[in-house]
Amino acid sequence: MYFRPGLHKEAGLSFSPIKAIVSPRPIGWISSCGKDGSINLAPYSYFNAISELPPMVMFSSAPSGNAQHKDSLRNVIETEEFVVNVVSAALGDAMNITSADLAYGQNEFTAAGLEMADCNTVKVPRVAAAPAALECKLWKVIELPKPETGAETGIGVMVIGTITGIHIADETVKDGKIDVTSYQPLARLGYMDYARINDVFAMPRPAVK
Ligand SMILES: Cc1cc2nc3c(=O)[nH]c(=O)nc-3n(C[C@H](O)[C@H](O)[C@H](O)COP(=O)(O)O)c2cc1C
């Protein structure tokens, strides 16, 4: 089967398969604050680390369907800070609750029964129960180009941030390394599907000539 983006229905697929093809994706559970002090938390799986040096991450906000930015994007533009919280399998339900489209200013930490913890380099709170969290300062906001189809819903926007502080729950560290099987990071697949990482193996690099 072959088709151009946006034409999946003509190819017999009920939903766009892009999320399922590019999977698994890590989930950036983004906490942020508005300039009025309101606190926000929401999951973004168009998310990744993009560089180790400088240490940088990105997430992309899809068009919200109206003229407004999603709350996370609005906050990052207003205060130029955000935190990426890692989603363990145990936090999956809470993460899902925070994806609800609450009115601006309603705190998803409270809605999901999550405790907040302070950060060091940003005013934004982090998820206390997250196995790791990255404090970030905004580097760039990039408006993505209008798509060939579906442009009427608005444009996507990519946020790139620099990591300025790293939190790791001590109990996840074994022999000087993070053991992801201790918390089983949740990954987003296509549709409403998820995977948890619990089967890890190492592959040493080929020997240098
Ligand atoms: C696992 C998961 C991943 C998501 N990834 C994205 C994403 O990458 N981009 C996006 O715009 N929305 C994504 N969403 C939807 C947002 O979380 C949702 O629109 C949320 O209400 C946005 O919250 P905010 O307005 O408080 O930022 C995702 C939802 C879930 C459950």
The ligand as an SDF file (V2000), in Angstrom:
LIG
                    3D

 31 33  0  0  0  0  0  0  0  0999 V2000
    0.0620    9.9760   25.5230 C   0  0  0  0  0  0  0  0  0  0  0  0
   -0.3920   11.2690   24.9150 C   0  0  0  0  0  0  0  0  0  0  0  0
    0.4480   11.9530   24.0650 C   0  0  0  0  0  0  0  0  0  0  0  0
    0.0500   13.1660   23.4930 C   0  0  0  0  0  0  0  0  0  0  0  0
    0.9040   13.8180   22.6510 N   0  0  0  0  0  0  0  0  0  0  0  0
    0.5610   15.0110   22.1340 C   0  0  0  0  0  0  0  0  0  0  0  0
    1.4720   15.7200   21.2980 C   0  0  0  0  0  0  0  0  0  0  0  0
    2.5880   15.2920   21.0260 O   0  0  0  0  0  0  0  0  0  0  0  0
    1.0770   16.9240   20.8310 N   0  0  0  0  0  0  0  0  0  0  0  0
   -0.1320   17.4510   21.1390 C   0  0  0  0  0  0  0  0  0  0  0  0
   -0.4420   18.5640   20.6870 O   0  0  0  0  0  0  0  0  0  0  0  0
   -1.0120   16.8090   21.9260 N   0  0  0  0  0  0  0  0  0  0  0  0
   -0.6910   15.6090   22.4440 C   0  0  0  0  0  0  0  0  0  0  0  0
   -1.5590   14.9560   23.2610 N   0  0  0  0  0  0  0  0  0  0  0  0
   -2.8240   15.5950   23.6070 C   0  0  0  0  0  0  0  0  0  0  0  0
   -2.6150   16.6310   24.7270 C   0  0  0  0  0  0  0  0  0  0  0  0
   -2.0910   16.0200   25.8980 O   0  0  0  0  0  0  0  0  0  0  0  0
   -3.9710   17.2960   25.0400 C   0  0  0  0  0  0  0  0  0  0  0  0
   -4.3780   18.0630   23.9200 O   0  0  0  0  0  0  0  0  0  0  0  0
   -3.9150   18.1690   26.2740 C   0  0  0  0  0  0  0  0  0  0  0  0
   -5.2260   18.5960   26.6010 O   0  0  0  0  0  0  0  0  0  0  0  0
   -3.0380   19.3740   26.0760 C   0  0  0  0  0  0  0  0  0  0  0  0
   -3.0070   20.0240   27.3120 O   0  0  0  0  0  0  0  0  0  0  0  0
   -2.6400   21.5490   27.5060 P   0  0  0  0  0  0  0  0  0  0  0  0
   -3.6250   22.3680   26.7110 O   0  0  0  0  0  0  0  0  0  0  0  0
   -2.8320   21.6860   28.9940 O   0  0  0  0  0  0  0  0  0  0  0  0
   -1.2280   21.7300   27.0570 O   0  0  0  0  0  0  0  0  0  0  0  0
   -1.2210   13.7170   23.8040 C   0  0  0  0  0  0  0  0  0  0  0  0
   -2.0810   13.0070   24.6660 C   0  0  0  0  0  0  0  0  0  0  0  0
   -1.6860   11.7910   25.1980 C   0  0  0  0  0  0  0  0  0  0  0  0
   -2.6140   11.0520   26.1200 C   0  0  0  0  0  0  0  0  0  0  0  0
  1  2  1  0
  2  3  1  0
  2 30  2  0
  3  4  2  0
  4  5  1  0
  4 28  1  0
  5  6  2  0
  6  7  1  0
  6 13  1  0
  7  8  2  0
  7  9  1  0
  9 10  1  0
 10 11  2  0
 10 12  1  0
 12 13  2  0
 13 14  1  0
 14 15  1  0
 14 28  1  0
 15 16  1  0
 16 17  1  0
 16 18  1  0
 18 19  1  0
 18 20  1  0
 20 21  1  0
 20 22  1  0
 22 23  1  0
 23 24  1  0
 24 25  2  0
 24 26  1  0
 24 27  1  0
 28 29  2  0
 29 30  1  0
 30 31  1  0
M  END
$$$$
